[in-house]
Amino acid sequence: MSMRHLALLAALFVTIPWALGAQQSPQAATDIYAEQIHAVLKNMIGASIDRQLKVADIGGDENAAVGILHRTSEHDTDGAHTGLVHAHIAEVYVMLSGWGTLLTGGELFNQGELSEGSVAIGPSFNAESRGGVEREIETGDVVVIPVGMMHAWTSIPDHVTYLSIRIDPDQVLPVGYVNPEIMQP
């Protein structure tokens, strides 16, 4: 991860509380170091596509989380306009490496049942969409995905690796969560 990416991540963590109108100030900042991100990424390749790193209180009864994701061509939709919708979580993707075609939005149909989700994304469901926007996303790009917007990688020629900053205004993610691989003794 380059210094530019780390600076962008730091800027997002500083500006998110301001942008959300935070009312209360947490007692400490939350740090996620490059070596922690790389350690989790190294251990997840081939085992998982998404690992939450930390969930932090950002004040104003809101949380922010950071996850690391790594997808290969095995994890795209082969062009189908089928994807995931998070009921409470907005995401900001910060592309670290690779490129692919990302689909967002559109009119939803064939919606699946709302699941409990996970420590990473909270309650979510699958759906198909018509009229969404497809575009190529590459290293260095940033994408903001609002709450309730369907999103999917329709094509990944090789891989995409990205951070997902997850805005959690309803506190459905467990504040204080730290990935066990990066917990300090």
N, C-alpha and C positions, 0 to 999 in steps of 0.2 A: 504494500500500500504506500502510495507516494505521500509526501508531505502536503501536497495540495489537497488530497483526499482527507487527510487527517484534519487540516485546517477547515475544510468544508464541514466535516462532522462536528468539530468544536463550535463552529459558527451556528450550526443548526441547534445544538444543545443550548447555546446562549440565547438565541432568538425565539425559540419555541415558547417559553413562558411569556415573553413579551407579546408575541403574536396572539396568544390565546387569552390575554388579559388576566394573567395570574394574579390571584388575590392574596395568597399566603406564600411566604418564602420558605423553601426547605432549609434545613440546617446545614446541609453540605452539598457540594457539587458531586456529580457522578462521573467517574473516569472509566474509560475503556481504552486500554493501551493496545497498540498495534500488535505486540507479541501475543496478547490474549486473543485478539481477532484471528490471527494466523494459527494459533494452537487449536482453536475450535474448528476453524475451516479445515485444517489438515486432518483432524479426527473425524469429520463428518462426511468427507468425500467418499461416495460409494455406500454410505449408510443412511444419509438423510439429506434432504434438500434445504431444510430450514432449521436453524437453531437460534433460539433467543439467547442474547448475551446478558442483558440486564434490563430491569424495569425500574424506573426512577420516579419518585414524586417530583412534579415540577411546579407544585403550588396550585392554588385555586381549585383544589379537589380534582386534579387531573394528573395523569401519568404520561410518561413517554418511555418507550422501550426501543432497544436497538437489537436487531437480529442480523445474522449473516446468512445469505442464501447462495447456493451453488447449484445450477441446473445445467444439464447437458441436453443433447438432442433427444435423449430418451424421455425428457421431461417437458416436451412441448406438446401442443395439441394437434400437430400435423395439419395445421391450417383450420381446424374446426374453431368456431366461435363459441366455445364452451369454456367457462372459467369460474373463478371464485369471487364471492361477494362477502365482505366483512360487515357485520351488522353494527358494530360500534367503533371500529378502528380505521383511521386514515393512515396511509403509508406514504413515506417519501423514500424513493429508491435512489441510491447513490451508486452508480455503476463503477465497479472497480476494475473489471476486465471482461473481455468478450463482447459479443453483440448478438442481437436477435430482434425479432419482430414482436412488439408488444401490442396487444389489443386492449383498449379500455372503453368503457361506457356502452351506450346503445340501449335499445329497448329490450328489457329482460323477458324471457319466456322459458317454459319448462324448468321452473325453479324447483330445486330440491328442498328437502326438509332442513330447517335450521338446526345445526349441530351445536354442541357445547363448545366446540373449537378446542383450542389448546392454549398453553402458556404463551404461545407466540402470537396468535391472531384472535383469540376470543371467538364468540359465536359467529358462525359463517355458514354459507350455503353455496351450492353449485347452481349455475344457470347458463342458459344460452343467451346470445344477444344478436340483435339485428341493428345495423347502422352504427356500430361502434367505430372507433378510430384506430387504425393500424398504422404503426410507424416503426422504423428501425431505431433501436436504442443501442448506444455503444459506450465504451469506456469514457468516463468523464461526464456523461449525461446525468441529469437529475430529473425524476418524474414524480409529481405529486398526485396521489390517487385518493380522492375524497371518500369519506364513509359511504358505504352502500353502492359503490361503483364496481361493476364486474371488470375483472382484469385477468389476462392470460397471455402466456408466451405462445404464439401460434407457430413460430419457427425459431429454432436455435441451431445454427449450423454446427457449432462446436460446443461452446459453453457461455454462460453468463454467471458472473459472480458479483454480488452487490450487497450493500448494507440496506436494510429496511429500517428507517426510523418510523416508529409506530406511535401515532398520537392517540391517546386513550382518554377522551374527556369524560367517559362514564366509569372509569376505574374498574374495567372488567379484567384487566391483566393484574397479576399479583405484585403489588408494589413491593420493592425490596428484593425481588427475584434476582439471583445471580446464577449463571450457568455453573454447574458443579465443576466443570473443567477449568474454570478461572477463579474459583473461590480461593481466597487467601486463608492460610491455616490460622 
